[in-house]
Amino acid sequence: MCRFRWLSLLAVTGFVGLWLAVASTLARAADEQSQKARDIQWFLDKASRAAATIENDSRKGEALRAIAAAQAASGDFSSALATAAGIRDPIGRVRAHCLVANAQAKTGNAVGANEAIELAKQAAAVYKEGWVNPWIHAEIADAQARAGDFAGALRKVREIEQAWAKNLAYAYIAEAQARTGEVKQVRAWAETLTEPREVVSACLGAVKGLQGEEDESGE
């Protein structure tokens, strides 16, 4: 009986020791993660303060777009949207909001992604100049597709007149939709395309999605 109690005590002691070791490891990992988050925030805050001093609007917009993307990648979506809103150039705002939407879509936050997409649409609505206008609509279609709104993305393509931009948008949509496994759906709408270049773009986009060659930057 004494021997049994001794073995039981050793077993309990060993279990407690193992539990304490695991708890210590988890606590240390949590501390490291917390420190990492604080370090990231420090660098983002410093970058934001530096960007505010840039006088050239174009260069300032580029800096703010990059900061918004980094904030979104770190999960700070409210700050990312605020940073994007501070970009004066509507093209830059469209791109920044799309990047935020893409980051939210990656986390499964479809509601947040769609809210960012709506902001991108508002920015795009005020820009009517040159070749850039169809390009930013293709960017919005891409963001919609990444958020899972494939029907909305295909409707957005109908707003694009320039062939090159439509081709780009179809490739974006097919890639995102094929990556989700909706291959039959991609085949269905690709079959309705009649312009050869659109067909090529959609098919190659689907192949890229099936091969898993995602652009990690979200751009």
Secondary structure as UniProt FT lines:
FT   HELIX           2..52
FT   HELIX           57..73
FT   TURN            74..75
FT   HELIX           77..85
FT   HELIX           90..106
FT   TURN            107..108
FT   HELIX           110..125
FT   TURN            130..131
FT   HELIX           132..146
FT   TURN            147..148
FT   HELIX           150..157
FT   TURN            158..159
FT   HELIX           163..179
FT   TURN            180..181
FT   HELIX           183..190
FT   TURN            191..192
FT   HELIX           196..211
FT   TURN            216..217
//
